[in-house]
Amino acid sequence: MFQFFKNAPKISRYFVSPGVCQQADGKFRSAVSLKSGQGALAQDTIYTFSTLFETAQEAVDHATHEGMSLALMR
């Protein structure tokens, strides 16, 4: 299960929250949550990435970078 970090920067109209999940082999997968709106109009889209990383920090950095790029493209 992914652990998402809530102290997310706001890019454009999205809050970008990176996530990380440790695999059975000790490597890490990354994901990013893009949230916008509030209340009944809130939307949360989660993107997961297939690349595996040696450290949790590498996975978080990758997710943050990709999330910022996605937020700017939308």
PDB file of N, CA, C and O in Angstrom:
ATOM      1  N   MET A   1       0.838  -1.175   0.000  1.00  0.00           N
ATOM      2  CA  MET A   1       0.000   0.000   0.000  1.00  0.00           C
ATOM      3  C   MET A   1       0.891   1.249   0.000  1.00  0.00           C
ATOM      4  O   MET A   1       1.899   1.310   0.705  1.00  0.00           O
ATOM      5  N   PHE A   2       0.504   2.225  -0.792  1.00  0.00           N
ATOM      6  CA  PHE A   2       1.290   3.449  -0.899  1.00  0.00           C
ATOM      7  C   PHE A   2       1.078   4.355   0.302  1.00  0.00           C
ATOM      8  O   PHE A   2      -0.031   4.477   0.821  1.00  0.00           O
ATOM      9  N   GLN A   3       2.160   4.986   0.732  1.00  0.00           N
ATOM     10  CA  GLN A   3       2.100   6.002   1.772  1.00  0.00           C
ATOM     11  C   GLN A   3       2.311   7.344   1.075  1.00  0.00           C
ATOM     12  O   GLN A   3       3.362   7.583   0.482  1.00  0.00           O
ATOM     13  N   PHE A   4       1.299   8.224   1.151  1.00  0.00           N
ATOM     14  CA  PHE A   4       1.375   9.527   0.509  1.00  0.00           C
ATOM     15  C   PHE A   4       1.765  10.587   1.524  1.00  0.00           C
ATOM     16  O   PHE A   4       1.372  10.519   2.688  1.00  0.00           O
ATOM     17  N   PHE A   5       2.542  11.567   1.077  1.00  0.00           N
ATOM     18  CA  PHE A   5       3.016  12.642   1.933  1.00  0.00           C
ATOM     19  C   PHE A   5       2.132  13.865   1.724  1.00  0.00           C
ATOM     20  O   PHE A   5       1.965  14.325   0.595  1.00  0.00           O
ATOM     21  N   LYS A   6       1.570  14.389   2.798  1.00  0.00           N
ATOM     22  CA  LYS A   6       0.538  15.426   2.719  1.00  0.00           C
ATOM     23  C   LYS A   6       1.068  16.848   2.619  1.00  0.00           C
ATOM     24  O   LYS A   6       0.307  17.747   2.264  1.00  0.00           O
ATOM     25  N   ASN A   7       2.339  17.089   2.917  1.00  0.00           N
ATOM     26  CA  ASN A   7       2.865  18.453   2.832  1.00  0.00           C
ATOM     27  C   ASN A   7       3.218  18.771   1.370  1.00  0.00           C
ATOM     28  O   ASN A   7       4.377  18.993   1.017  1.00  0.00           O
ATOM     29  N   ALA A   8       2.172  18.781   0.545  1.00  0.00           N
ATOM     30  CA  ALA A   8       2.333  18.848  -0.901  1.00  0.00           C
ATOM     31  C   ALA A   8       2.334  20.287  -1.403  1.00  0.00           C
ATOM     32  O   ALA A   8       1.584  21.131  -0.914  1.00  0.00           O
ATOM     33  N   PRO A   9       3.195  20.554  -2.393  1.00  0.00           N
ATOM     34  CA  PRO A   9       3.151  21.883  -3.008  1.00  0.00           C
ATOM     35  C   PRO A   9       1.940  22.013  -3.925  1.00  0.00           C
ATOM     36  O   PRO A   9       1.432  21.020  -4.445  1.00  0.00           O
ATOM     37  N   LYS A  10       1.490  23.238  -4.114  1.00  0.00           N
ATOM     38  CA  LYS A  10       0.390  23.487  -5.043  1.00  0.00           C
ATOM     39  C   LYS A  10       0.992  23.986  -6.358  1.00  0.00           C
ATOM     40  O   LYS A  10       1.691  24.999  -6.395  1.00  0.00           O
ATOM     41  N   ILE A  11       0.707  23.258  -7.424  1.00  0.00           N
ATOM     42  CA  ILE A  11       1.175  23.608  -8.760  1.00  0.00           C
ATOM     43  C   ILE A  11      -0.064  23.864  -9.599  1.00  0.00           C
ATOM     44  O   ILE A  11      -0.916  22.987  -9.747  1.00  0.00           O
ATOM     45  N   SER A  12      -0.161  25.066 -10.146  1.00  0.00           N
ATOM     46  CA  SER A  12      -1.351  25.447 -10.888  1.00  0.00           C
ATOM     47  C   SER A  12      -2.537  25.311  -9.932  1.00  0.00           C
ATOM     48  O   SER A  12      -2.547  25.972  -8.894  1.00  0.00           O
ATOM     49  N   ARG A  13      -3.523  24.491 -10.238  1.00  0.00           N
ATOM     50  CA  ARG A  13      -4.667  24.312  -9.327  1.00  0.00           C
ATOM     51  C   ARG A  13      -4.632  22.966  -8.612  1.00  0.00           C
ATOM     52  O   ARG A  13      -5.634  22.554  -8.027  1.00  0.00           O
ATOM     53  N   TYR A  14      -3.494  22.274  -8.651  1.00  0.00           N
ATOM     54  CA  TYR A  14      -3.374  20.920  -8.091  1.00  0.00           C
ATOM     55  C   TYR A  14      -2.420  20.871  -6.907  1.00  0.00           C
ATOM     56  O   TYR A  14      -1.379  21.528  -6.895  1.00  0.00           O
ATOM     57  N   PHE A  15      -2.799  20.076  -5.911  1.00  0.00           N
ATOM     58  CA  PHE A  15      -1.870  19.724  -4.841  1.00  0.00           C
ATOM     59  C   PHE A  15      -1.185  18.434  -5.268  1.00  0.00           C
ATOM     60  O   PHE A  15      -1.852  17.448  -5.585  1.00  0.00           O
ATOM     61  N   VAL A  16       0.135  18.439  -5.276  1.00  0.00           N
ATOM     62  CA  VAL A  16       0.929  17.299  -5.742  1.00  0.00           C
ATOM     63  C   VAL A  16       1.477  16.563  -4.523  1.00  0.00           C
ATOM     64  O   VAL A  16       2.315  17.097  -3.796  1.00  0.00           O
ATOM     65  N   SER A  17       0.999  15.326  -4.298  1.00  0.00           N
ATOM     66  CA  SER A  17       1.430  14.522  -3.150  1.00  0.00           C
ATOM     67  C   SER A  17       2.131  13.258  -3.631  1.00  0.00           C
ATOM     68  O   SER A  17       1.485  12.372  -4.191  1.00  0.00           O
ATOM     69  N   PRO A  18       3.452  13.158  -3.420  1.00  0.00           N
ATOM     70  CA  PRO A  18       4.154  11.940  -3.814  1.00  0.00           C
ATOM     71  C   PRO A  18       3.856  10.804  -2.851  1.00  0.00           C
ATOM     72  O   PRO A  18       3.550  11.028  -1.680  1.00  0.00           O
ATOM     73  N   GLY A  19       3.948   9.577  -3.362  1.00  0.00           N
ATOM     74  CA  GLY A  19       3.734   8.395  -2.542  1.00  0.00           C
ATOM     75  C   GLY A  19       4.795   7.349  -2.826  1.00  0.00           C
ATOM     76  O   GLY A  19       5.410   7.335  -3.892  1.00  0.00           O
ATOM     77  N   VAL A  20       4.998   6.473  -1.853  1.00  0.00           N
ATOM     78  CA  VAL A  20       6.015   5.430  -1.983  1.00  0.00           C
ATOM     79  C   VAL A  20       5.483   4.137  -1.375  1.00  0.00           C
ATOM     80  O   VAL A  20       4.708   4.150  -0.419  1.00  0.00           O
ATOM     81  N   CYS A  21       5.923   3.014  -1.960  1.00  0.00           N
ATOM     82  CA  CYS A  21       5.508   1.694  -1.479  1.00  0.00           C
ATOM     83  C   CYS A  21       6.708   0.754  -1.582  1.00  0.00           C
ATOM     84  O   CYS A  21       7.294   0.610  -2.655  1.00  0.00           O
ATOM     85  N   GLN A  22       7.078   0.111  -0.461  1.00  0.00           N
ATOM     86  CA  GLN A  22       8.186  -0.831  -0.484  1.00  0.00           C
ATOM     87  C   GLN A  22       7.703  -2.182  -0.990  1.00  0.00           C
ATOM     88  O   GLN A  22       6.671  -2.687  -0.549  1.00  0.00           O
ATOM     89  N   GLN A  23       8.451  -2.758  -1.912  1.00  0.00           N
ATOM     90  CA  GLN A  23       8.124  -4.044  -2.511  1.00  0.00           C
ATOM     91  C   GLN A  23       8.748  -5.176  -1.687  1.00  0.00           C
ATOM     92  O   GLN A  23       9.573  -4.925  -0.808  1.00  0.00           O
ATOM     93  N   ALA A  24       8.359  -6.398  -1.968  1.00  0.00           N
ATOM     94  CA  ALA A  24       8.872  -7.567  -1.232  1.00  0.00           C
ATOM     95  C   ALA A  24      10.383  -7.718  -1.370  1.00  0.00           C
ATOM     96  O   ALA A  24      11.043  -8.215  -0.458  1.00  0.00           O
ATOM     97  N   ASP A  25      10.936  -7.287  -2.512  1.00  0.00           N
ATOM     98  CA  ASP A  25      12.378  -7.411  -2.732  1.00  0.00           C
ATOM     99  C   ASP A  25      13.180  -6.262  -2.130  1.00  0.00           C
ATOM    100  O   ASP A  25      14.398  -6.204  -2.299  1.00  0.00           O
ATOM    101  N   GLY A  26      12.501  -5.335  -1.419  1.00  0.00           N
ATOM    102  CA  GLY A  26      13.182  -4.229  -0.755  1.00  0.00           C
ATOM    103  C   GLY A  26      13.271  -2.966  -1.591  1.00  0.00           C
ATOM    104  O   GLY A  26      13.684  -1.924  -1.083  1.00  0.00           O
ATOM    105  N   LYS A  27      12.896  -3.033  -2.852  1.00  0.00           N
ATOM    106  CA  LYS A  27      12.916  -1.840  -3.695  1.00  0.00           C
ATOM    107  C   LYS A  27      11.622  -1.063  -3.498  1.00  0.00           C
ATOM    108  O   LYS A  27      10.700  -1.527  -2.826  1.00  0.00           O
ATOM    109  N   PHE A  28      11.566   0.124  -4.091  1.00  0.00           N
ATOM    110  CA  PHE A  28      10.449   1.026  -3.861  1.00  0.00           C
ATOM    111  C   PHE A  28       9.781   1.428  -5.166  1.00  0.00           C
ATOM    112  O   PHE A  28      10.451   1.679  -6.168  1.00  0.00           O
ATOM    113  N   ARG A  29       8.438   1.487  -5.145  1.00  0.00           N
ATOM    114  CA  ARG A  29       7.649   2.004  -6.255  1.00  0.00           C
ATOM    115  C   ARG A  29       7.178   3.398  -5.883  1.00  0.00           C
ATOM    116  O   ARG A  29       7.070   3.738  -4.705  1.00  0.00           O
ATOM    117  N   SER A  30       6.899   4.200  -6.900  1.00  0.00           N
ATOM    118  CA  SER A  30       6.424   5.552  -6.634  1.00  0.00           C
ATOM    119  C   SER A  30       5.052   5.776  -7.254  1.00  0.00           C
ATOM    120  O   SER A  30       4.652   5.097  -8.200  1.00  0.00           O
ATOM    121  N   ALA A  31       4.350   6.744  -6.695  1.00  0.00           N
ATOM    122  CA  ALA A  31       3.040   7.168  -7.191  1.00  0.00           C
ATOM    123  C   ALA A  31       2.888   8.638  -6.845  1.00  0.00           C
ATOM    124  O   ALA A  31       3.620   9.179  -6.016  1.00  0.00           O
ATOM    125  N   VAL A  32       1.925   9.271  -7.494  1.00  0.00           N
ATOM    126  CA  VAL A  32       1.649  10.671  -7.171  1.00  0.00           C
ATOM    127  C   VAL A  32       0.142  10.896  -7.207  1.00  0.00           C
ATOM    128  O   VAL A  32      -0.565  10.352  -8.055  1.00  0.00           O
ATOM    129  N   SER A  33      -0.327  11.702  -6.277  1.00  0.00           N
ATOM    130  CA  SER A  33      -1.727  12.092  -6.207  1.00  0.00           C
ATOM    131  C   SER A  33      -1.836  13.553  -6.635  1.00  0.00           C
ATOM    132  O   SER A  33      -1.115  14.413  -6.130  1.00  0.00           O
ATOM    133  N   LEU A  34      -2.744  13.822  -7.571  1.00  0.00           N
ATOM    134  CA  LEU A  34      -3.043  15.201  -7.977  1.00  0.00           C
ATOM    135  C   LEU A  34      -4.460  15.507  -7.504  1.00  0.00           C
ATOM    136  O   LEU A  34      -5.426  14.914  -7.983  1.00  0.00           O
ATOM    137  N   LYS A  35      -4.574  16.437  -6.559  1.00  0.00           N
ATOM    138  CA  LYS A  35      -5.879  16.787  -5.994  1.00  0.00           C
ATOM    139  C   LYS A  35      -6.255  18.203  -6.394  1.00  0.00           C
ATOM    140  O   LYS A  35      -5.413  19.100  -6.434  1.00  0.00           O
ATOM    141  N   SER A  36      -7.528  18.385  -6.688  1.00  0.00           N
ATOM    142  CA  SER A  36      -8.036  19.723  -6.978  1.00  0.00           C
ATOM    143  C   SER A  36      -9.449  19.839  -6.436  1.00  0.00           C
ATOM    144  O   SER A  36     -10.120  18.837  -6.189  1.00  0.00           O
ATOM    145  N   GLY A  37      -9.888  21.064  -6.256  1.00  0.00           N
ATOM    146  CA  GLY A  37     -11.238  21.303  -5.763  1.00  0.00           C
ATOM    147  C   GLY A  37     -11.363  21.030  -4.284  1.00  0.00           C
ATOM    148  O   GLY A  37     -10.396  20.688  -3.604  1.00  0.00           O
ATOM    149  N   GLN A  38     -12.593  21.192  -3.801  1.00  0.00           N
ATOM    150  CA  GLN A  38     -12.858  20.909  -2.390  1.00  0.00           C
ATOM    151  C   GLN A  38     -14.309  20.522  -2.213  1.00  0.00           C
ATOM    152  O   GLN A  38     -15.152  20.828  -3.055  1.00  0.00           O
ATOM    153  N   GLY A  39     -14.592  19.858  -1.132  1.00  0.00           N
ATOM    154  CA  GLY A  39     -15.951  19.429  -0.843  1.00  0.00           C
ATOM    155  C   GLY A  39     -16.477  18.456  -1.882  1.00  0.00           C
ATOM    156  O   GLY A  39     -15.777  17.530  -2.290  1.00  0.00           O
ATOM    157  N   ALA A  40     -17.705  18.668  -2.304  1.00  0.00           N
ATOM    158  CA  ALA A  40     -18.352  17.767  -3.267  1.00  0.00           C
ATOM    159  C   ALA A  40     -17.701  17.832  -4.642  1.00  0.00           C
ATOM    160  O   ALA A  40     -17.885  16.927  -5.456  1.00  0.00           O
ATOM    161  N   LEU A  41     -16.944  18.890  -4.911  1.00  0.00           N
ATOM    162  CA  LEU A  41     -16.297  19.050  -6.215  1.00  0.00           C
ATOM    163  C   LEU A  41     -14.840  18.593  -6.226  1.00  0.00           C
ATOM    164  O   LEU A  41     -14.144  18.781  -7.224  1.00  0.00           O
ATOM    165  N   ALA A  42     -14.373  18.000  -5.136  1.00  0.00           N
ATOM    166  CA  ALA A  42     -12.984  17.556  -5.039  1.00  0.00           C
ATOM    167  C   ALA A  42     -12.723  16.401  -5.995  1.00  0.00           C
ATOM    168  O   ALA A  42     -13.577  15.539  -6.201  1.00  0.00           O
ATOM    169  N   GLN A  43     -11.532  16.402  -6.571  1.00  0.00           N
ATOM    170  CA  GLN A  43     -11.114  15.316  -7.461  1.00  0.00           C
ATOM    171  C   GLN A  43      -9.692  14.920  -7.092  1.00  0.00           C
ATOM    172  O   GLN A  43      -8.832  15.777  -6.890  1.00  0.00           O
ATOM    173  N   ASP A  44      -9.453  13.624  -7.005  1.00  0.00           N
ATOM    174  CA  ASP A  44      -8.131  13.099  -6.670  1.00  0.00           C
ATOM    175  C   ASP A  44      -7.778  12.032  -7.705  1.00  0.00           C
ATOM    176  O   ASP A  44      -8.449  11.005  -7.808  1.00  0.00           O
ATOM    177  N   THR A  45      -6.728  12.288  -8.458  1.00  0.00           N
ATOM    178  CA  THR A  45      -6.266  11.336  -9.463  1.00  0.00           C
ATOM    179  C   THR A  45      -4.912  10.804  -9.023  1.00  0.00           C
ATOM    180  O   THR A  45      -4.018  11.579  -8.682  1.00  0.00           O
ATOM    181  N   ILE A  46      -4.758   9.483  -9.029  1.00  0.00           N
ATOM    182  CA  ILE A  46      -3.494   8.862  -8.609  1.00  0.00           C
ATOM    183  C   ILE A  46      -2.843   8.183  -9.807  1.00  0.00           C
ATOM    184  O   ILE A  46      -3.469   7.397 -10.518  1.00  0.00           O
ATOM    185  N   TYR A  47      -1.575   8.508 -10.009  1.00  0.00           N
ATOM    186  CA  TYR A  47      -0.765   7.895 -11.060  1.00  0.00           C
ATOM    187  C   TYR A  47       0.293   7.028 -10.389  1.00  0.00           C
ATOM    188  O   TYR A  47       0.972   7.484  -9.469  1.00  0.00           O
ATOM    189  N   THR A  48       0.438   5.793 -10.834  1.00  0.00           N
ATOM    190  CA  THR A  48       1.495   4.919 -10.325  1.00  0.00           C
ATOM    191  C   THR A  48       2.524   4.718 -11.430  1.00  0.00           C
ATOM    192  O   THR A  48       2.190   4.749 -12.614  1.00  0.00           O
ATOM    193  N   PHE A  49       3.763   4.514 -11.040  1.00  0.00           N
ATOM    194  CA  PHE A  49       4.869   4.377 -11.984  1.00  0.00           C
ATOM    195  C   PHE A  49       5.516   2.999 -11.833  1.00  0.00           C
ATOM    196  O   PHE A  49       5.620   2.473 -10.725  1.00  0.00           O
ATOM    197  N   SER A  50       5.942   2.431 -12.939  1.00  0.00           N
ATOM    198  CA  SER A  50       6.462   1.059 -12.926  1.00  0.00           C
ATOM    199  C   SER A  50       7.940   0.965 -12.571  1.00  0.00           C
ATOM    200  O   SER A  50       8.421  -0.117 -12.234  1.00  0.00           O
ATOM    201  N   THR A  51       8.666   2.066 -12.638  1.00  0.00           N
ATOM    202  CA  THR A  51      10.092   2.047 -12.320  1.00  0.00           C
ATOM    203  C   THR A  51      10.301   1.719 -10.840  1.00  0.00           C
ATOM    204  O   THR A  51       9.600   2.245  -9.975  1.00  0.00           O
ATOM    205  N   LEU A  52      11.262   0.853 -10.560  1.00  0.00           N
ATOM    206  CA  LEU A  52      11.620   0.524  -9.172  1.00  0.00           C
ATOM    207  C   LEU A  52      12.870   1.297  -8.778  1.00  0.00           C
ATOM    208  O   LEU A  52      13.755   1.524  -9.602  1.00  0.00           O
ATOM    209  N   PHE A  53      12.938   1.700  -7.510  1.00  0.00           N
ATOM    210  CA  PHE A  53      14.043   2.503  -7.005  1.00  0.00           C
ATOM    211  C   PHE A  53      14.702   1.813  -5.821  1.00  0.00           C
ATOM    212  O   PHE A  53      14.066   1.046  -5.097  1.00  0.00           O
ATOM    213  N   GLU A  54      15.977   2.096  -5.636  1.00  0.00           N
ATOM    214  CA  GLU A  54      16.734   1.504  -4.534  1.00  0.00           C
ATOM    215  C   GLU A  54      16.368   2.110  -3.179  1.00  0.00           C
ATOM    216  O   GLU A  54      16.401   1.423  -2.158  1.00  0.00           O
ATOM    217  N   THR A  55      16.021   3.395  -3.174  1.00  0.00           N
ATOM    218  CA  THR A  55      15.689   4.068  -1.910  1.00  0.00           C
ATOM    219  C   THR A  55      14.314   4.728  -2.002  1.00  0.00           C
ATOM    220  O   THR A  55      13.822   5.040  -3.086  1.00  0.00           O
ATOM    221  N   ALA A  56      13.720   4.927  -0.844  1.00  0.00           N
ATOM    222  CA  ALA A  56      12.424   5.601  -0.780  1.00  0.00           C
ATOM    223  C   ALA A  56      12.553   7.046  -1.252  1.00  0.00           C
ATOM    224  O   ALA A  56      11.645   7.567  -1.901  1.00  0.00           O
ATOM    225  N   GLN A  57      13.667   7.697  -0.934  1.00  0.00           N
ATOM    226  CA  GLN A  57      13.855   9.092  -1.338  1.00  0.00           C
ATOM    227  C   GLN A  57      13.903   9.235  -2.851  1.00  0.00           C
ATOM    228  O   GLN A  57      13.356  10.192  -3.400  1.00  0.00           O
ATOM    229  N   GLU A  58      14.551   8.295  -3.532  1.00  0.00           N
ATOM    230  CA  GLU A  58      14.574   8.329  -5.000  1.00  0.00           C
ATOM    231  C   GLU A  58      13.166   8.197  -5.557  1.00  0.00           C
ATOM    232  O   GLU A  58      12.816   8.888  -6.514  1.00  0.00           O
ATOM    233  N   ALA A  59      12.354   7.323  -4.978  1.00  0.00           N
ATOM    234  CA  ALA A  59      10.977   7.132  -5.428  1.00  0.00           C
ATOM    235  C   ALA A  59      10.145   8.392  -5.197  1.00  0.00           C
ATOM    236  O   ALA A  59       9.362   8.785  -6.063  1.00  0.00           O
ATOM    237  N   VAL A  60      10.309   9.022  -4.045  1.00  0.00           N
ATOM    238  CA  VAL A  60       9.581  10.257  -3.737  1.00  0.00           C
ATOM    239  C   VAL A  60      10.003  11.374  -4.687  1.00  0.00           C
ATOM    240  O   VAL A  60       9.156  12.116  -5.185  1.00  0.00           O
ATOM    241  N   ASP A  61      11.290  11.499  -4.937  1.00  0.00           N
ATOM    242  CA  ASP A  61      11.783  12.535  -5.848  1.00  0.00           C
ATOM    243  C   ASP A  61      11.217  12.342  -7.257  1.00  0.00           C
ATOM    244  O   ASP A  61      10.823  13.306  -7.913  1.00  0.00           O
ATOM    245  N   HIS A  62      11.181  11.094  -7.711  1.00  0.00           N
ATOM    246  CA  HIS A  62      10.639  10.791  -9.035  1.00  0.00           C
ATOM    247  C   HIS A  62       9.157  11.145  -9.100  1.00  0.00           C
ATOM    248  O   HIS A  62       8.710  11.776 -10.057  1.00  0.00           O
ATOM    249  N   ALA A  63       8.400  10.744  -8.095  1.00  0.00           N
ATOM    250  CA  ALA A  63       6.966  11.019  -8.066  1.00  0.00           C
ATOM    251  C   ALA A  63       6.691  12.525  -8.026  1.00  0.00           C
ATOM    252  O   ALA A  63       5.778  13.010  -8.694  1.00  0.00           O
ATOM    253  N   THR A  64       7.472  13.253  -7.251  1.00  0.00           N
ATOM    254  CA  THR A  64       7.300  14.701  -7.167  1.00  0.00           C
ATOM    255  C   THR A  64       7.556  15.351  -8.521  1.00  0.00           C
ATOM    256  O   THR A  64       6.772  16.186  -8.972  1.00  0.00           O
ATOM    257  N   HIS A  65       8.644  14.970  -9.163  1.00  0.00           N
ATOM    258  CA  HIS A  65       8.987  15.527 -10.478  1.00  0.00           C
ATOM    259  C   HIS A  65       7.902  15.221 -11.505  1.00  0.00           C
ATOM    260  O   HIS A  65       7.456  16.114 -12.226  1.00  0.00           O
ATOM    261  N   GLU A  66       7.481  13.967 -11.569  1.00  0.00           N
ATOM    262  CA  GLU A  66       6.449  13.581 -12.534  1.00  0.00           C
ATOM    263  C   GLU A  66       5.115  14.269 -12.223  1.00  0.00           C
ATOM    264  O   GLU A  66       4.408  14.695 -13.137  1.00  0.00           O
ATOM    265  N   GLY A  67       4.778  14.376 -10.955  1.00  0.00           N
ATOM    266  CA  GLY A  67       3.539  15.031 -10.568  1.00  0.00           C
ATOM    267  C   GLY A  67       3.517  16.497 -10.945  1.00  0.00           C
ATOM    268  O   GLY A  67       2.501  17.010 -11.414  1.00  0.00           O
ATOM    269  N   MET A  68       4.638  17.171 -10.742  1.00  0.00           N
ATOM    270  CA  MET A  68       4.724  18.582 -11.112  1.00  0.00           C
ATOM    271  C   MET A  68       4.572  18.735 -12.626  1.00  0.00           C
ATOM    272  O   MET A  68       3.897  19.650 -13.095  1.00  0.00           O
ATOM    273  N   SER A  69       5.190  17.854 -13.371  1.00  0.00           N
ATOM    274  CA  SER A  69       5.063  17.902 -14.835  1.00  0.00           C
ATOM    275  C   SER A  69       3.617  17.654 -15.261  1.00  0.00           C
ATOM    276  O   SER A  69       3.101  18.360 -16.128  1.00  0.00           O
ATOM    277  N   LEU A  70       2.962  16.667 -14.668  1.00  0.00           N
ATOM    278  CA  LEU A  70       1.559  16.377 -14.993  1.00  0.00           C
ATOM    279  C   LEU A  70       0.650  17.560 -14.648  1.00  0.00           C
ATOM    280  O   LEU A  70      -0.247  17.900 -15.419  1.00  0.00           O
ATOM    281  N   ALA A  71       0.880  18.177 -13.504  1.00  0.00           N
ATOM    282  CA  ALA A  71       0.047  19.303 -13.082  1.00  0.00           C
ATOM    283  C   ALA A  71       0.183  20.476 -14.038  1.00  0.00           C
ATOM    284  O   ALA A  71      -0.797  21.164 -14.323  1.00  0.00           O
ATOM    285  N   LEU A  72       1.375  20.703 -14.528  1.00  0.00           N
ATOM    286  CA  LEU A  72       1.599  21.819 -15.447  1.00  0.00           C
ATOM    287  C   LEU A  72       1.006  21.554 -16.825  1.00  0.00           C
ATOM    288  O   LEU A  72       0.667  22.495 -17.541  1.00  0.00           O
ATOM    289  N   MET A  73       0.875  20.286 -17.205  1.00  0.00           N
ATOM    290  CA  MET A  73       0.324  19.927 -18.520  1.00  0.00           C
ATOM    291  C   MET A  73      -1.201  19.996 -18.528  1.00  0.00           C
ATOM    292  O   MET A  73      -1.798  20.142 -19.595  1.00  0.00           O
ATOM    293  N   ARG A  74      -1.835  19.896 -17.382  1.00  0.00           N
ATOM    294  CA  ARG A  74      -3.299  19.834 -17.329  1.00  0.00           C
ATOM    295  C   ARG A  74      -3.901  21.199 -17.393  1.00  0.00           C
ATOM    296  O   ARG A  74      -5.124  21.336 -17.360  1.00  0.00           O
TER     297      ARG A  74
END
